[in-house]
Each structure stands twice: as C-alpha cells, then as structure tokens.
Amino acid sequence: MGVFSSTDKKKNQSDWLSLDDLSLVDVSKELNTSLNMEPKLFNRFTHYEVEQLLVSSGMISAVEKRGFHNPIIELEILNDFDNRIYIKTESKKILVHTRLKVSQFQLKGDDEQFPMIYIDWLLTQNINFEPGDLKKELYFGQEYPGLNVLNEFTDFIRVLSKRLGTSGAFNVPEYFHDAVLFSRKFRFIDPEKEGTFRALVRNFRGTNLRSLSSQIHQNRVQYENGELYEWKYGEMISCTDPYLEKKVFHEAYFRRVDEVKEKLKFQLVSK
C-alpha cells in the first residue's frame, strides 16, 4: 500500500503544524549517540537491532504470512535525520519502504518542542498481484495492493520511538483510507478534522473502504445540506510521552471531536 504517494504535501491545509517550520534534530547530540562506520538508523540502531524491532513488532512474520519468506531488511542512511528502511524479497524486490525523520514537533502558539519521528513516506505492496485479478481492487493512488501490515508497522514505530527517546510519531496521510488504517494508534491533532473523520466513518459504516475512499477522492461525497465534501489531509499523531498525550488530547479536545461528529451527516452525490 502506498500510504503517502508524495512527500510534497500541500502547505495551506494545516492550522496546527507547518511542515516548513520543522527543525531537524541532531540525533547524535540530542540523544547522546556516537558515530560509527556501520550505518545505523538515526545513528543509533544497528541493522541487527532494527531487525529485532521489526521481528518483535510482528512485521516480519506478517510479511511472511503474505507469502514472502526470508525477507531481506536493508537500511539506507542519508544523514542523521533522514533514514530509510526496506523490506525486500529474496530477489530484492521492494515489499515495504519507509522514510523516517526526527524533527522538533511544536504546536502552533506553544513554545514547547518535542522530538518526534516523522513518517515522511510509507509504501507496502504485494508484488504478486496480477493486474487482471479483479478480486483485488486497488485503493485510490495504488499501483499494487498493500500487505495489510499497518498494525504491525505502527507497533514498530511506537517501540522505535520509545527506544529512541522521542515523544511519539506523526504523519500526514494523503488519502482517506490511509487515515482509517492509521487510526488504530493515531489521531488528527485538529479536533475538527478528527470529528469530521469520525463522522465519515460512522456515516458510512459497513461500506467497503476501497469504495468509500474512491468516492471521497472523486468528489462524490457531500454534506447533508448538499455542499460537496473535500478531503483535506492533516497531521495525525501517536504519543508515547504521557505528558504530550495529555497536552494534545485533553478533555476539551474530545468534547469538540464529539460535537463535530454528532453534528455532521454525509451522503453520496446523486448520479
């Protein structure tokens, strides 16, 4: 599944966090790591340690259950802040590719900063998919169907965050179905977006996710008053730091989420 098909996110849709304002963290200083000739994830974790984290999170067993045995793990370290993890087949075809960064996370209007893992790119794909197999419809923006490993991936990211000493992780899901798949451990920072998202999920409960996502991104969903709904992606966050969790997701946040969720109703555009 290509969760993020582009790293060139729209800059004018966020009221909470400006990706242009993110300052990269010097991990080797902030987290007291040391340099080594061996490529290390965030200049901290060896290939073996990353492999063990992937195993303990269930990622490797999940990939093997999809029919890809003895997967190969590769690290590509561009710099201290920009790191890539690949899971490949024995013939070196890409199954999973994620690009991770560490950045100072800061809410608008707040001076406090928190080191966070930013999931800049995530691709999972079942390369055994045959284009003529009509039983496997693709999500909007996909070339191959995904591997259905998002739960294991988010578990890996949260464990990685704790081991790294960051406060959690955040991402900017480009498509509605990406947000649904991440929503097990991530929430939108903006309670308006979270409430709208939950209203959509509730309103179309029981609807095939692929079909609903396609309808949304083809502008075929509208509010109850007839106004066309437009998907606008925003930041979703998963906190591993209890202090940040309470700071972002407080009582007023959930109260507003519930208000928006109960207020909004949606329907499909009449053909």
C-alpha positions in Angstrom: 0.0 0.0 0.0 1.4 3.4 -0.9 0.3 5.3 2.1 2.0 8.5 1.1 2.4 8.8 -2.6 4.2 12.1 -2.4 6.3 13.9 0.1 5.3 17.2 -1.4 2.4 17.9 0.9 0.0 20.8 0.4 1.2 23.6 2.6 -2.0 25.5 3.1 -4.2 22.9 4.7 -2.8 22.8 8.2 -3.8 25.1 11.0 -1.8 23.2 13.6 1.6 22.4 12.3 3.7 23.9 9.5 6.0 21.2 7.9 8.1 24.1 6.5 8.9 25.2 10.1 10.1 21.8 11.3 13.6 21.9 12.6 15.6 18.8 12.2 17.1 17.3 15.4 20.8 16.4 15.6 20.2 13.0 16.9 23.8 12.3 17.7 23.8 15.3 20.2 20.2 15.3 21.4 20.1 11.6 22.2 23.8 11.1 23.1 24.6 8.7 20.4 28.1 8.1 19.0 29.3 7.9 15.4 30.2 4.5 13.9 31.3 3.4 10.5 28.4 0.9 10.3 25.2 2.6 9.0 22.8 3.0 11.9 19.2 4.0 12.0 19.2 7.5 13.4 22.8 7.0 14.1 21.7 4.8 17.0 20.4 1.3 15.9 22.4 -1.3 14.1 21.0 -3.4 11.3 20.6 -6.3 13.8 18.7 -4.1 16.3 16.4 -2.8 13.6 15.7 -6.4 12.5 14.9 -7.4 16.1 12.5 -4.5 16.5 10.8 -5.5 13.2 10.6 -9.1 14.4 9.2 -8.2 17.9 6.6 -5.9 16.4 5.3 -8.7 14.2 6.3 -7.0 10.9 8.5 -9.9 9.6 6.0 -12.6 10.5 3.2 -10.6 8.9 5.2 -10.2 5.6 6.0 -14.0 5.6 2.3 -14.8 6.1 1.6 -12.9 2.9 3.8 -15.4 1.1 7.2 -13.7 1.1 9.6 -15.9 3.1 13.0 -15.0 4.3 12.6 -11.2 3.6 15.7 -9.1 3.4 16.0 -5.9 5.6 18.1 -3.0 4.3 18.9 0.4 5.8 19.7 3.5 3.8 21.0 6.3 5.9 21.1 9.6 4.0 22.1 11.6 7.1 21.4 11.7 10.8 17.9 12.9 10.2 16.8 11.1 7.0 16.7 7.3 7.3 15.1 4.6 5.1 14.1 1.1 5.9 13.4 -1.5 3.2 11.9 -5.0 3.5 12.6 -6.9 0.2 12.0 -10.2 -1.3 15.0 -12.6 -1.7 15.2 -11.3 -5.2 15.5 -7.7 -3.9 12.0 -6.6 -4.9 10.6 -3.9 -2.5 7.8 -5.0 -0.3 8.0 -2.2 2.4 9.8 1.1 2.1 9.5 3.7 4.8 11.4 7.0 5.1 11.7 8.4 8.6 12.9 11.6 10.0 13.3 13.0 13.5 12.1 16.6 14.0 11.2 19.0 16.7 7.4 19.0 16.9 5.7 22.2 18.1 2.0 23.1 18.3 1.1 26.5 16.9 1.0 29.1 19.6 3.0 26.9 22.0 6.7 27.3 22.8 7.3 23.8 23.9 9.1 21.4 21.5 9.1 17.7 21.4 11.4 15.4 19.3 9.2 13.2 17.2 9.6 10.6 14.5 8.0 11.9 11.2 6.8 9.2 8.8 7.6 11.0 5.6 6.9 8.1 3.3 5.5 4.6 3.6 4.9 2.1 0.9 3.8 -1.5 1.3 3.0 -3.6 -1.7 2.0 -7.1 -2.6 4.1 -7.5 -5.8 2.4 -10.9 -6.5 -0.7 -9.0 -7.5 -1.8 -9.7 -11.1 -3.4 -6.7 -12.8 -6.1 -8.9 -14.2 -7.2 -10.2 -10.8 -10.5 -8.3 -10.4 -11.0 -9.7 -6.9 -8.3 -7.3 -5.7 -9.4 -3.8 -6.3 -6.8 -1.1 -5.7 -7.2 1.9 -3.4 -7.1 5.3 -4.9 -3.4 6.1 -5.8 -2.2 2.5 -5.6 -0.1 0.5 -8.1 -0.2 -2.7 -6.1 -2.5 -3.8 -3.2 -0.9 -3.4 0.2 0.4 -6.1 2.5 -2.1 -5.4 5.3 0.7 -4.7 7.8 -0.2 -1.3 9.1 -1.0 -2.5 12.7 2.5 -4.1 12.9 4.1 -1.1 11.3 2.6 1.3 13.9 3.6 -1.0 16.7 7.2 -0.9 15.3 7.1 2.9 15.1 5.9 3.3 18.7 8.5 0.9 20.0 11.2 2.7 18.0 10.0 6.0 19.4 10.3 4.7 23.0 13.8 3.2 22.3 14.9 6.4 20.6 13.7 8.6 23.4 11.3 10.7 21.2 7.8 11.7 22.3 6.0 9.8 19.6 5.4 9.9 15.9 3.3 11.8 13.4 2.3 11.5 9.7 0.3 13.3 7.1 -1.9 10.7 5.4 -2.7 11.7 1.9 -5.8 9.6 1.4 -8.9 8.9 3.5 -8.1 5.2 3.6 -4.6 5.9 4.9 -6.1 7.8 7.8 -8.5 4.9 8.5 -5.7 2.4 8.5 -3.6 4.6 10.9 -6.5 5.5 13.2 -5.8 2.5 15.4 -2.9 4.3 17.1 -3.0 7.9 15.5 -5.4 10.8 15.8 -5.7 14.1 14.0 -4.2 16.9 16.0 -7.1 19.2 15.0 -10.3 18.1 16.8 -12.4 19.5 13.8 -10.6 17.2 11.4 -10.8 14.2 13.9 -14.5 14.9 14.4 -15.2 15.1 10.7 -13.2 12.0 10.0 -15.1 10.0 12.7 -18.4 11.3 11.3 -17.4 10.0 7.9 -16.5 6.6 9.3 -19.8 6.4 11.3 -21.9 7.6 8.5 -20.6 5.0 6.0 -20.1 2.2 8.5 -20.4 -1.1 6.6 -19.3 0.5 3.3 -16.3 -1.1 1.6 -13.3 1.1 2.5 -11.9 1.0 -1.0 -15.2 2.1 -2.5 -15.7 4.8 0.1 -12.2 6.2 -0.3 -12.6 6.3 -4.1 -15.9 8.1 -3.8 -14.3 10.7 -1.5 -11.4 11.4 -3.7 -13.6 11.5 -6.8 -15.6 14.2 -5.1 -18.7 12.1 -4.8 -19.5 12.7 -1.1 -21.4 15.7 0.1 -22.7 17.1 3.4 -26.3 16.7 4.3 -27.0 20.2 3.0 -25.7 19.3 -0.4 -22.3 21.0 -0.1 -19.5 19.0 -1.6 -17.1 17.4 0.9 -13.4 17.9 0.1 -10.8 15.7 1.7 -8.1 17.8 3.3 -5.3 15.8 5.0 -3.8 17.0 8.2 -1.3 15.8 10.8 -2.1 12.6 12.8 -0.1 12.0 15.9 0.6 9.0 18.2 2.2 9.9 21.5 4.5 7.7 23.5 5.1 10.5 26.0 2.2 10.7 28.6 2.8 14.4 29.1 2.4 15.2 25.4 -0.6 12.8 25.2 -2.4 14.9 27.9 -1.2 18.2 26.4 -2.7 17.4 22.9 -5.6 15.1 23.7 -7.3 16.8 26.7 -10.9 16.9 27.7 -11.8 19.9 25.6 -10.3 18.1 22.5 -12.5 15.1 22.9 -15.6 17.2 23.7 -15.1 19.1 20.4 -14.5 15.9 18.5 -17.8 14.5 19.8 -19.6 17.8 18.9 -18.4 17.8 15.3 -19.0 14.0 14.9 -22.6 14.3 16.1 -23.3 17.4 14.0 -22.1 16.3 10.6 -24.0 14.0 8.2 -22.9 12.9 4.8 -24.4 11.3 1.7 -23.2 10.2 -1.7 -23.7 12.6 -4.6 -26.7 11.6 -6.6 -25.9 10.3 -10.1 
